[in-house]
Amino acid sequence: MERELQAIRSYLEGSRERHLARLQTWLRQPSVSVDGLGGTKCAALLVDLLRDTGFPEAEVVRTPGIPGVWAAYDAGRPLTLVTYGMLDVRRADSKEWRAPPFAAEVLDHPHFPKVLIARGARSVKGPLGVWLNAVEACRAVLGAPPVNLLLLAEGDEILGSPHYRAMVGRYRERLATGDACWSPGASQDAPIHGMAGSVVDSPAWRLVQALSTLTMRDGSPVLAEGFQGDAEAPTSEEATEMDAVRRRFAGRPWQQVLPGVQGATTPAIGDAAEDEIYRRYFFGSSVNLNGLRSGYLGPGTTSFTLPHVAEAFLDIRVPRVWDVRRVLDAVRARLDSAGFGDVELEVFSAFNGFRLSRDAAIACAAEKLFAAHDVEVVWWPMTGGGGPWSIFSEEFGMPVLRDVGLGHGRAGATDEYLVVEGRGKVAGLVEMALSHVEVMLRLAQTPGRKKQ
């Protein structure tokens, strides 16, 4: 494998400027799903890039909303790797950025020689674009990727993935041939998420009252039937992993350790102690109030209006062993019992959780990758977020490993970046692409089918 990797590295180094230009082309196409900006063009562009990379099959997947993309590369290999992808990115206010968020400029950085600044550079268009470079290098050097590849990418993950399950259904027979699901990342890094609660009459006030029945005044715990406490105590392995995370980051405030918290001044709910905070984060439930909409929303103010409709957008996190259907039934029952039977529930998407076995071939491949590059691996018992990638575990029995690879970036609100030229152990563009190749090569060396 070392000889193959060295040959691929040489190819990547020789193609570096062209690959960087491809990545910039990809990131310069806006794809902000919440504003309906550029999603259709972005899907069409990805199809073009996939074909340019060497995928013999790539097509736009039409949906009732923003389209997605399907691609397949039958390399004649024994194992098949399914890649989950998303095309949409968050909004970006250009006034707060060093460079225009969709200009994809390469700039200096205080900690790295060069970074690529763009919305989506780290989350997650950048890593997907680097993966295309890795696939092209495999085709050029090895003749084909070391595993067969299937890609199903959605365009509205930030809207809650309302159409991904239907997209999976369209390609179900072919996806069922997959042995593992993976999405490329720059995981020498960390991620992002939220919380709320409150108050009284008219559609707007009534909605607020209905929402207030779902949580305590501080937003937790959830009061719907069955939400209190853990659905199931952590296993001994999960408890050991949680303790290992705490030891690994001992001395650092939990606000700087747990992904999505963002800020050392963030208060804990109910002034909980640190051990309770970690337990809640990994194994607790929550109802996040993403937003409220009702009444006059234009500039300035307007007087004497009574809104005729009110909407709230919720993001519910459930412990790993709960079924989302049970959760939705519990929320409905809670609202009905509190006298809010007139409040309608519209479910955009609902996905169950899953757990990746540490013995799964894709997990072992990634762990060996990091060990070979002397990069420490910290196993987390759970993550704070989920999404449609759990379908591959629940419905197809595949081990799923998401957002993994060498490389570093920041997916914050402003100046999102991906490292182009690394420093120390932090990989740059070439090493990041090479890590994606290495994961595929190590997976290909695993004998037999490796579904869970």
N, C-alpha and C positions, 0 to 999 in steps of 0.2 A: 504493500500500500504506500510506503514511503516514496518509492520511485514514481508512482502515479501522482501523488500529491505534489512532488517536486516539479513534474512536467506541467501539471495544471497551474501551479504557482507561476511558472515561467510564462505560460500563456496569459494569465491574468495580469501579470506585470506589464507584458507587452501590449495588452489591450486596455490598460488603465484609463487613459484619456478618453478613448471611445466609450468605455463602460460608464465613466463619470458623465459624459455627455448624454448617454441614454438615460441615466438616472435623473439628470436635470430635466430632460424632456418630459419624463414621467411626472416629476414633482411640480413642474410648471403648469400642468393641467389642473385647474381647480376642480374639486369634487366635494363640495360642502352639502351634505344631504339635507341638513335642517333648513337650508335656504333653497334647495333644488338647483344648486349651482354646479353645472358642468358634469353631472353624473353620467349622462348618456355619452358625451364626448370622451369621458375618462374610460368607460367600458370599451368603446371602440378603439381607443389608443392602446389599451392593454392587449387587445386581440392582435393588433399590429406588432406590438413588441414581442408577444409570445411567438408569433410566426417568424419574426426576425431572429429570435433566439434559437429556433429550430423545432418548435412544437409543430408536428404535422396536423394537429387538430386543435382549433381554437375558435370559439364563437361567442357572440353576445347572447346572453340569456334574457329574454324579455320577461318582465313581470308587470303586475298592475302598478308598480311604483318605479323606483330607479332600477335599471337593469343591472345584472351581474355578468359574470364571465365563466365559461367552462373551457377547459383545455385538457388534452390527454397526449401523453407521449408513451407509446408502447415500444419499449426498448428491448423486448424479448427476454426480460429478466425474470427470475423466479418470484421476486417480491415486488409488491406495489405499494407506493407511498402516496397517500392522499394529502394534499396541501389545502388547508383552509386559508382564505384570503379575504380582505375587505378593502374596498376602494375609497370609501368616504373618509373625510377628515373633519375636524372641528372648525368652527369659525375662527377668523383671525383679524384683529384690528391692526391695520398696517401702521397706525400712528405709534404703536407701542413697540414696534420691531426695529432692530438695527437695519434690516434690509426688507424690502417688500416680501410678504410671506409666500407669494407664488413666483418669486424671481429665481429661487434656488441658487443663490450665490454662494461661492466658496470663499470663506473669510477666515481671518485669524481668530484664535480663541485663547483665553488666558491659560488654559490647561493643556491644549493640544495645538500642534502646528497648523492644522487646517480642519475646518468643519464645514458641512453643507447645511445652510440655514434655509428651512422651508417648512410650511405647514405640511405635516405628513412625513417629514424626514425620518422621524423615529417611530411614529405611530400612525400607520404601519406600512405606508406605501414604500418608504425607503428600504426596509429589509426585504420586502417582496421584490423590489427592483434589483437589489443586489443578488437575490436568489436567481433571477433571470440570467445575470452574468455568470453565476455558478453553473447553471444548466448548459449555457452556451459553451463554457470551457470544457465541461464533460463531453459534449458532443464533438468538439474540435479535437480533443486529446485522446479520449477513450472510444470515440465512435458513437457513443450514446451514454445517457446517464446510467449509473450502476443499479438503479431500480426503475421500474415503470412508474410514471408520474400521472396523477390525476389532480387537477386544480378546480375548485369551485369557489369563486370569489363573489361576495355580495357588495351592493352599493349603498346599503342603508343600515349598516350595523348600529350607527349612532342613533337611529330612530327606533331601535329595538329589534332589528332583524325580522320585520313582519313577513318577509317573503322567502326566507332562506329554507324553511322546511319544504315549501312547495318546489323550490329549486332542487333540493335533495331528492324529492320524489321523482322528478323528471329524469334523473340520472341514477336512480336507485340500483339498478342491476349492475351497472359498471362500478359504482362506489362500493358495492358489496364485495368486490374482488380485492379491496384494499387490505393490507396487513397492519398498517399503522397510519395515524393522522398526525401531522406536524405542521406548524407554521413557522417560517424563518423569523428570527429576531436579532436584536443586538442586545443580548441580555446581560452584558456586563453593566447593569443598569437597574432602574426601578419604575413602577406605573402611576393611577388616578381615580376618585369617586365622591359620595355625599350624605345628608340627613335633615329633619324638621318636625313641626306640629302646630294645632290651635283653634277657634271661636264662633256665629249667630244669624238671620231672616232675609228673604228674597233669594233667588237662585244662588247668588254669590255667597250670602251668609249661610244658607242652608248647606251648601257644599262644604264650607269651612267647618260647620258643626259636624257634618258627617265624617269628615277627615279626622276630626278630633276624637272620635270614638275608637279610632284604630290604634292610637298610641297614648302613652302617658304624656304629660305636658313637656317633658324634655325630649320626646321623640322615641323613647324606648323604655321598657320592652313593649312589643306589640301586644294588644289586648285581644285580638281575634282568637277564637277557640284553638287551642293547641300550639300557639306561638310561644307561650311562656317557657323559658328555660331551654335546654338543649333537647333536640329530638332524640338524641342518643349520645351517651357519654363518649368522649374520645377513646379510641382504641389505645392499647399500650404503645403501639408504634407511633400513633399520632401524638400522644402525650410526650413521648421521647423526642420527637421532632420539634414540638413546640418548645420544650425545655432547651433543646440545642440552639434554636433560633435566639432565645433570650440570652443564653450564655455567649453566643457568638457576638451579639451586639450589646453586651453588658457595658454600662457606663454611658450609653447613648440614650437620650430620651425616646420613648416609644413613638413620639410624633415624627421623629426623623428616621425611624426604622420601618414602620408599617406603611406599605404602599398606599397612596391615595390620601393620606392624612395631611401632608404638606404644611409643615410649620410647627416650630417648637412651642408656640404660644396657644395652640389649639387645646381647649379644655376637654376633659373626659366627661362623658355623660354621668351625672350623679357623683362626680369626684371619685370614680372607681379607682382602686389600687391597680398597680401595674400588672400583677398576675391575672386579675380579673379582666383587664383591658385586653390582654393577649388571648385569653380564653374566649371572650366575646367576639373578638375580631375573627378568629379562626373558626369558631363553632356556633356563634350566635346568629340570630335572625335580625332583620331590620326592614323598615319601610322608609324609603327615601322619597321625600316630596321634591320632585324635580322642578315643578313649576305650576303656577296658577294662572288662569286666564278668564277674565270676565269684565264686562262693562267697557267704558271708554279707555282706549289704549293709545290715543293720538297725542300730539304735543300739547303742552299746557294742561288746563283742566276744563271740565264742563260741568254744569250744575243741574241738579234735579233730575237725574236719570236713574232708572231702576233696571239693572241688567236683566235680560230675559233668559240668559243661559250662563252657566259657569262650568269650567272644566279644570280638572287637576290631572297632572301627569305623575304617576307613581312608578317607582323602581323598587321591587320587593326582592330582598335577598333571603333565601331559605337555607337551612342546614342541609348537608349533603344527602341525607337519607330520606328527606321528605319528597313527596310527589307534588309537583306544581298544581295538579288538579285539586288535591286536598287543600292546598293553600288558597286557591281561588274560591273554593266552596266555603272556606272558613271566613274569608273577607266578606263574601256575599251574606253569609249567615249573621255575621256581626252587624252589618249595616241594617239588615232586616229586623233583627231583634232590638236595635236601638231606634226603630221607627223611621228608617231611611230607605224604605222599599222603593221609593221613587227615584233614587239615585242609581243611574245606570252604570254598568261596568262594561267597558270595551277592552278586550285583551289584544294587544298588538302582537305579543309573542310571549311564550313561556317555555323555559328549558330547565330540565332537571340537572342536578350536579353529577359529578363523577369523580373517581379517584384513580390516578395512574399508579400502577404497580411499579415499585422500584426495580423489579426483575424484568419488566417489559423490555423487548429488544430496543425500541426507540429510546427509552430512558437510559439503558446501558450504553447505547451508542453515543448519546450526548454526554454522559458522565465520563466516558473514556476520552472524548474530544477535549473536555476541559482539563482532565488530568494530564493529557499529553502536552498541554500548553501551560501547565502549572498554574491553573486558575482554580481557586477554591469554589466548591459547590456547596450551597446551603439548601438543604431540602426543607421546604415549607409544608406543613401539614395540609394547609388549605390556602386559597387565594381569596381576596375580597370580592372578586368579580366573576361573572360567568357569561355564557353566550351560546350561540347556536353550534359551536364546535362540539358541545356535549352530545349532539345527535350521533356523531360518529362512534362514541363510546356506548351510548344507550341502545341505539338501534342496529349497529353493525358489529358491536363487540370489539372495536379497535382500541388499542391504547392511544391516548391523545396527549401530545406534548406541544404546547403552544408558546410561540414567541421566544425561541431559543436559538442562540448562536453567539459566536464571538462578536465583539463590536460594542460600541457605546454611543448613546445619544441621550437627549432630553426631550420628553414629550410634554413639557409644560405649556402654559398659556401663551407665552411670548418667546420669540427666538428659538423655536424648536430646531434641533440640529441632529445631525448624524456625523460622527467622526470620519473624516476622509483620510487623514494622516494621523496614526495613533502615536502613543508614547508609552514606554514601559510595557506592561502586560496588556494594555488596552489596544485592541486591534483597529487597524484602518480598513479601508475599502477592500483591498486585496485579501487581507487576512480574514475579513468577515465573509467574503464569498468563498474562500477556501474552506472555512469552517462548515459552510453549508454542504460543500462537496464531501467533506470528511464525515459528516453525519450520515449522508447517503451511502458512502463507501462502507462505513462500519455497520450500518443496518444490512447492507447487501451481504456482508460476511456471516450474518447470523443464519444458521441452517434451519430450514423448515419454516412453516408459517407461524407468526408470532402474535396472533390475536389473543386477547385476554380470555 
